[in-house]
Amino acid sequence: MDLEIIKQEYYVDLVFYNYILKCFVLIDLKTKKITHQDVGQMDMYVRMYDEFKKVITNCDRISK
């Protein structure tokens, strides 16, 4: 799923929708050890997805 902000595109590796919990599941695949930048990038994806893709019927995030 691509998210475009100020003429720059970002891509989340996998996006699923859980019909039971009524929420999106975003997965960013990494092949190396996770860094603080990776955590910040994922936080940015979650916040952007909440702002641009979430609708009223979807539940809030389970964890931040």
Protein Blocks (a to p, Z undefined) as FASTA:
>chain_A
ZZdeehiacddfbacddfklopaddddddfbdcdfklmmmmmmmmmmmmmmmpcfklccd
fbZZ
